Amino acid sequence: MSDPILFFDLKTPARRLRADIEKRLTAILDHGAYIGGPEVTELEAQLAAFTGAKHALAVASGTDALVIALMGEEIGPGDAVFLPAFTYNATANAVLMTGATPVFVDVERETCNIDPGQLENAVERVVAEGTLKPKLVIAVDLYGQPANYPAIGAIAKRHRMAVLSDAAQALGGGQGNKRIGALCEMTATSFYPSKTLGAYGDGGAMFTDDPDRFERWSSIRWHGTDAAKKESIRVGLNGRLDSMQCAVVLSKLTIFEDELQARAAHAQRYRANLKGRVRMQEPAVDDRHAWGLFTVMVENRDAVQAKLKEQGVPSSVYYSMPLHRHKAFAPHAPAEPLVNCDWLADHVLSLPFHPYLTDEQIDRVSEALLKAV
């Protein structure tokens, strides 16, 4: 009998790394620095080296990474922050938590990422209305596909805005000769357990080349305190990543390149099996997709998902509702329709995907999908 197919597999890498993780956790139990221990600075140094960014900061979650970045730019009431409407709700929550106004932008149907042309139109509308000040673009690297940073960066530069990458699903990917983490001024990522690089709890990181920005982030992360952590010099929060989670991510980094290679190979096999028969997210030619998720687009998705389940194949939907249709964000819904966001919400389906799939399992999933559609 064939092994069951898992949508995510967190147990295999845990078994693979258990001895190393236990050794690292025992060291923390011995030195007792559960907050701000040496594992934190070690992880930050290794993350900076991996991504090519000059500075990396470990934080408590991917959402905290977004919030700290916005706070560091002094984003607030009267500011417009542009973001794709087809992404996870944390991106919009971070904007609203600062008091700024989210401006939802349509995405490209092929890449599922923010459409630079629609971004330009949205910025020009905000400028023409004159109520809000364009301040920031949050480009989401959905499913692991890097956003179009050259085009986004050019638009942002024309309108004197900064760019923040929400790379929660994409650490390990890249564009041109750079990795995610070094593609724009600021990057935020998540170490949620199912991400490409996951902790055993919540966690996240931030990346920048700007030493002043890094200093602000470090302060905000620790209640807005000064370097001595005695006086609050700005508004901050408790955004620290504890030593134990840092130890887990350090261990995970020892096999991260292997896992990224496996993800790329699995995606290539899926794509070969499904090419010309099922619509898939299309990576740009110059991009290195991190393959946080493998996503297809199908008609009659609910029926397809039910048929897959009957064949023992799990699947999931990321996301069934674009942000501008959420109750919490509806007051900021644009007057014009976001056609591709709405279409994707009705058609996307993510297939089982993790580094420990076998070729036989990928072929079984592919065959089941082709039967279901």
C-alpha positions as CSV (number, residue, x, y, z in Angstrom):
1,M,0.0,0.0,0.0
2,S,1.3,3.4,-0.9
3,D,2.3,5.9,1.8
4,P,-0.4,8.5,2.6
5,I,0.2,11.9,0.8
6,L,0.7,14.8,3.2
7,F,-0.1,18.3,2.2
8,F,2.7,19.6,4.4
9,D,5.3,17.3,6.1
10,L,6.7,18.7,9.3
11,K,7.6,15.3,10.9
12,T,10.2,14.1,8.5
13,P,12.5,17.1,8.9
14,A,11.9,17.0,12.7
15,R,13.2,13.4,12.7
16,R,16.1,14.3,10.4
17,L,17.2,17.2,12.7
18,R,16.1,15.9,16.1
19,A,19.5,15.2,17.5
20,D,20.9,18.5,16.4
21,I,17.9,20.5,17.7
22,E,18.0,18.7,21.0
23,K,21.7,19.6,21.3
24,R,21.0,23.2,20.6
25,L,18.1,23.4,23.0
26,T,20.1,21.7,25.7
27,A,22.8,24.4,25.3
28,I,20.1,27.0,25.9
29,L,18.9,25.2,29.0
30,D,22.5,25.3,30.2
31,H,23.2,29.0,29.6
32,G,19.7,30.1,30.5
33,A,19.5,33.1,28.2
34,Y,16.0,32.3,26.9
35,I,15.5,35.8,25.5
36,G,18.3,37.5,23.6
37,G,20.6,34.6,23.8
38,P,23.6,34.0,21.5
39,E,21.4,32.0,19.2
40,V,19.6,35.2,18.2
41,T,22.7,37.1,16.9
42,E,24.0,33.8,15.3
43,L,20.8,33.3,13.4
44,E,20.7,37.0,12.3
45,A,24.3,36.7,11.0
46,Q,23.5,33.5,9.1
47,L,20.3,34.9,7.6
48,A,22.1,38.0,6.4
49,A,24.8,35.8,4.8
50,F,22.2,33.6,3.2
51,T,20.2,36.4,1.6
52,G,23.0,38.8,0.8
53,A,21.3,41.5,2.9
54,K,23.7,43.6,5.1
55,H,21.4,43.3,8.1
56,A,18.9,40.7,9.4
57,L,16.7,41.0,12.4
58,A,14.9,38.1,14.1
59,V,11.4,38.9,15.3
60,A,8.4,37.2,16.9
61,S,6.3,36.6,13.7
62,G,5.9,37.6,10.1
63,T,3.2,40.0,11.1
64,D,5.5,41.7,13.6
65,A,8.0,42.0,10.8
66,L,5.5,43.9,8.7
67,V,4.3,46.1,11.6
68,I,7.9,47.0,12.7
69,A,8.8,47.9,9.1
70,L,5.8,50.2,8.8
71,M,6.5,51.8,12.2
72,G,10.1,52.3,11.3
73,E,9.0,54.3,8.3
74,E,6.7,56.3,10.5
75,I,3.7,55.2,8.4
76,G,0.5,56.5,10.0
77,P,-2.8,58.3,9.5
78,G,-3.1,60.1,6.1
79,D,-0.6,57.7,4.5
80,A,-1.6,55.4,1.6
81,V,0.0,51.9,1.5
82,F,-0.5,50.0,-1.7
83,L,-0.8,46.2,-1.6
84,P,-2.3,43.3,-3.6
85,A,-5.8,42.3,-2.6
86,F,-5.0,38.7,-3.2
87,T,-2.9,37.7,-0.2
88,Y,-3.2,36.7,3.4
89,N,-5.0,39.1,5.8
90,A,-1.8,39.8,7.9
91,T,-0.6,42.2,5.2
92,A,-3.6,44.4,5.4
93,N,-3.8,44.1,9.2
94,A,-0.3,45.4,9.6
95,V,-1.3,48.6,7.6
96,L,-4.4,49.2,9.6
97,M,-2.6,48.7,12.9
98,T,-0.4,51.7,12.1
99,G,-3.4,53.9,11.3
100,A,-2.5,54.1,7.6
101,T,-5.0,53.4,4.8
102,P,-4.6,50.2,2.7
103,V,-5.1,50.7,-1.1
104,F,-5.9,47.4,-2.7
105,V,-4.5,46.7,-6.1
106,D,-5.3,44.0,-8.6
107,V,-2.9,41.2,-9.5
108,E,-1.7,39.5,-12.6
109,R,-3.5,36.3,-13.3
110,E,-0.4,34.4,-14.4
111,T,2.0,35.3,-11.5
112,C,-0.7,36.0,-8.9
113,N,1.4,39.0,-7.8
114,I,0.6,42.7,-7.8
115,D,0.2,44.1,-11.4
116,P,2.6,47.0,-11.9
117,G,0.2,48.7,-14.4
118,Q,-2.6,48.5,-11.9
119,L,-0.3,49.8,-9.2
120,E,0.6,52.8,-11.3
121,N,-3.1,53.5,-11.9
122,A,-3.9,53.2,-8.2
123,V,-1.1,55.6,-7.2
124,E,-2.2,58.2,-9.7
125,R,-5.8,58.0,-8.5
126,V,-4.7,58.6,-4.9
127,V,-2.5,61.5,-6.0
128,A,-5.4,63.0,-8.0
129,E,-7.8,62.7,-5.1
130,G,-5.4,64.5,-2.8
131,T,-6.6,63.0,0.4
132,L,-3.9,60.6,1.2
133,K,-0.1,60.7,0.7
134,P,1.4,57.7,-1.2
135,K,4.0,56.4,1.2
136,L,4.7,52.7,0.7
137,V,4.2,49.6,-1.6
138,I,4.0,46.2,0.0
139,A,4.9,43.7,-2.7
140,V,3.9,40.1,-1.8
141,D,5.8,37.2,-3.2
142,L,2.8,34.9,-3.4
143,Y,3.3,31.2,-3.1
144,G,7.1,31.8,-3.4
145,Q,7.0,33.8,-6.7
146,P,9.0,37.0,-6.4
147,A,7.1,40.1,-7.3
148,N,8.2,42.3,-10.3
149,Y,10.6,44.4,-8.2
150,P,12.2,46.3,-11.1
151,A,8.8,47.6,-12.3
152,I,7.5,48.1,-8.7
153,G,10.7,49.9,-7.7
154,A,10.5,52.2,-10.7
155,I,7.0,53.2,-9.9
156,A,7.9,53.7,-6.2
157,K,10.8,55.9,-7.1
158,R,8.7,58.1,-9.4
159,H,6.3,58.7,-6.5
160,R,8.9,58.9,-3.8
161,M,7.6,55.8,-2.0
162,A,9.5,52.9,-0.3
163,V,9.0,49.2,-1.1
164,L,8.5,46.5,1.4
165,S,8.6,42.8,0.4
166,D,6.2,40.5,2.2
167,A,8.2,37.3,1.6
168,A,6.3,35.2,4.1
169,Q,6.0,32.3,1.6
170,A,9.2,33.0,-0.4
171,L,12.4,32.9,1.6
172,G,15.0,31.1,-0.6
173,G,13.7,32.5,-3.9
174,G,15.4,35.1,-5.9
175,Q,15.5,37.4,-8.9
176,G,18.4,38.0,-11.2
177,N,21.6,37.5,-9.2
178,K,20.0,38.4,-5.9
179,R,18.0,36.5,-3.3
180,I,14.8,37.5,-1.6
181,G,15.9,39.6,1.3
182,A,18.0,41.8,-0.9
183,L,15.6,42.7,-3.8
184,C,14.3,46.0,-2.3
185,E,14.8,48.3,0.6
186,M,13.0,46.2,3.2
187,T,11.9,42.6,3.4
188,A,9.7,40.8,6.0
189,T,9.4,37.0,6.2
190,S,7.8,34.4,8.4
191,F,9.1,31.3,10.2
192,Y,5.6,29.8,10.7
193,P,6.2,26.0,10.7
194,S,4.9,25.3,7.2
195,K,7.0,28.0,5.5
196,T,10.0,27.3,3.4
197,L,12.1,27.9,6.5
198,G,10.0,27.2,9.5
199,A,10.4,27.3,13.3
200,Y,8.5,25.2,15.7
201,G,6.2,28.0,16.6
202,D,5.7,31.6,15.4
203,G,8.7,33.6,14.2
204,G,9.9,35.9,11.5
205,A,12.8,38.0,10.2
206,M,13.5,41.4,8.5
207,F,16.2,42.3,6.1
208,T,17.7,45.6,4.9
209,D,21.0,47.2,3.7
210,D,20.3,50.4,5.6
211,P,22.1,50.6,9.0
212,D,19.8,53.4,10.3
213,R,16.7,51.4,9.4
214,F,18.1,48.3,11.1
215,E,18.8,50.4,14.2
216,R,15.2,51.7,14.3
217,W,13.9,48.2,13.8
218,S,16.1,46.8,16.6
219,S,14.7,49.5,18.9
220,I,11.1,49.0,18.0
221,R,11.4,45.2,18.4
222,W,12.5,45.8,22.1
223,H,9.7,48.1,23.2
224,G,11.3,51.1,21.5
225,T,14.3,51.3,23.8
226,D,17.7,52.6,23.3
227,A,20.8,50.4,22.8
228,A,21.1,49.9,26.5
229,K,17.5,48.9,26.7
230,K,16.8,51.3,29.5
231,E,14.9,54.2,28.0
232,S,12.1,54.1,25.4
233,I,13.1,56.6,22.7
234,R,10.2,55.7,20.4
235,V,7.0,53.7,20.4
236,G,7.8,50.1,20.2
237,L,6.5,46.6,20.9
238,N,7.6,43.2,22.2
239,G,8.6,41.7,18.9
240,R,11.5,39.5,20.0
241,L,12.2,36.0,18.7
242,D,13.2,33.8,21.6
243,S,16.5,31.8,21.8
244,M,14.8,28.4,21.4
245,Q,13.0,29.3,18.2
246,C,16.2,30.8,16.9
247,A,18.0,27.5,17.7
248,V,15.4,25.6,15.7
249,V,15.7,27.8,12.6
250,L,19.5,27.6,12.9
251,S,19.2,23.8,12.7
252,K,16.8,24.1,9.8
253,L,19.3,26.3,7.9
254,T,21.7,23.4,7.8
255,I,19.4,21.6,5.4
256,F,17.7,24.6,3.8
257,E,19.6,24.4,0.5
258,D,18.8,20.7,0.1
259,E,15.1,21.4,0.8
260,L,15.1,24.2,-1.7
261,Q,16.6,22.0,-4.4
262,A,14.0,19.3,-3.6
263,R,11.2,21.9,-3.9
264,A,12.4,23.0,-7.3
265,A,12.7,19.5,-8.5
266,H,9.2,18.6,-7.3
267,A,7.7,21.7,-8.9
268,Q,9.4,20.8,-12.2
269,R,7.9,17.3,-12.1
270,Y,4.4,18.7,-11.3
271,R,4.7,21.2,-14.2
272,A,5.9,18.5,-16.6
273,N,3.0,16.3,-15.7
274,L,0.4,19.0,-15.9
275,K,1.7,21.2,-18.7
276,G,-0.9,22.0,-21.3
277,R,-3.7,20.4,-19.4
278,V,-4.0,22.4,-16.2
279,R,-3.4,26.1,-15.7
280,M,-0.6,26.8,-13.2
281,Q,1.1,29.9,-11.6
282,E,3.7,31.0,-14.1
283,P,7.1,32.0,-12.8
284,A,8.8,34.8,-14.6
285,V,11.9,33.8,-16.7
286,D,14.5,35.6,-14.6
287,D,13.0,34.5,-11.2
288,R,13.8,31.7,-8.9
289,H,10.5,30.6,-7.4
290,A,10.9,29.4,-3.8
291,W,7.9,27.1,-4.2
292,G,6.3,27.7,-0.8
293,L,3.2,26.3,-2.4
294,F,2.3,24.7,-5.7
295,T,-0.9,26.2,-7.0
296,V,-3.1,25.5,-10.0
297,M,-6.3,27.1,-11.3
298,V,-9.3,25.0,-12.0
299,E,-12.9,25.3,-12.9
300,N,-15.5,23.9,-10.5
301,R,-12.9,23.9,-7.7
302,D,-15.1,22.5,-5.0
303,A,-16.0,19.5,-7.1
304,V,-12.4,19.0,-8.1
305,Q,-11.3,19.2,-4.5
306,A,-13.9,16.7,-3.4
307,K,-12.8,14.3,-6.1
308,L,-9.1,14.6,-5.0
309,K,-10.2,13.9,-1.4
310,E,-11.9,10.7,-2.6
311,Q,-8.6,9.6,-4.1
312,G,-6.7,10.3,-0.9
313,V,-5.2,13.5,-2.1
314,P,-5.3,16.6,0.2
315,S,-5.5,20.1,-1.2
316,S,-6.1,23.6,0.2
317,V,-7.2,27.0,-1.0
318,Y,-5.0,30.1,-0.6
319,Y,-7.2,32.2,-0.8
320,S,-10.9,31.9,-1.2
321,M,-11.7,35.6,-0.5
322,P,-9.7,38.6,-1.7
323,L,-8.9,41.1,1.0
324,H,-11.2,43.9,-0.2
325,R,-14.2,41.5,0.4
326,H,-13.3,40.7,4.0
327,K,-15.6,42.4,6.5
328,A,-12.7,44.1,8.4
329,F,-11.3,45.6,5.2
330,A,-14.5,46.3,3.3
331,P,-14.4,50.1,4.1
332,H,-11.3,50.3,2.0
333,A,-12.6,48.3,-1.0
334,P,-11.9,50.2,-4.2
335,A,-14.8,51.4,-6.4
336,E,-13.4,49.6,-9.4
337,P,-13.5,45.8,-9.6
338,L,-10.3,43.8,-9.0
339,V,-11.1,41.3,-11.7
340,N,-8.1,39.0,-11.4
341,C,-8.2,38.9,-7.6
342,D,-11.8,37.8,-7.8
343,W,-11.1,35.3,-10.5
344,L,-8.2,33.7,-8.6
345,A,-10.2,33.5,-5.4
346,D,-12.7,31.3,-7.3
347,H,-10.1,29.1,-9.1
348,V,-6.9,28.6,-7.1
349,L,-6.1,25.2,-5.6
350,S,-2.8,24.3,-3.9
351,L,-1.6,20.7,-4.2
352,P,0.5,18.7,-1.7
353,F,3.9,20.3,-1.6
354,H,7.0,19.9,0.6
355,P,10.6,18.7,0.2
356,Y,9.8,15.1,1.2
357,L,7.4,14.1,-1.5
358,T,8.4,11.2,-3.7
359,D,8.2,11.2,-7.5
360,E,5.6,8.5,-7.2
361,Q,3.5,10.7,-4.9
362,I,3.8,13.6,-7.3
363,D,2.7,11.4,-10.1
364,R,-0.3,10.1,-8.1
365,V,-1.4,13.6,-7.3
366,S,-1.0,14.7,-10.9
367,E,-3.0,11.7,-12.2
368,A,-5.7,12.3,-9.6
369,L,-6.0,16.0,-10.6
370,L,-6.2,15.2,-14.3
371,K,-9.0,12.8,-13.6
372,A,-10.8,15.3,-11.4
373,V,-10.7,18.2,-13.9
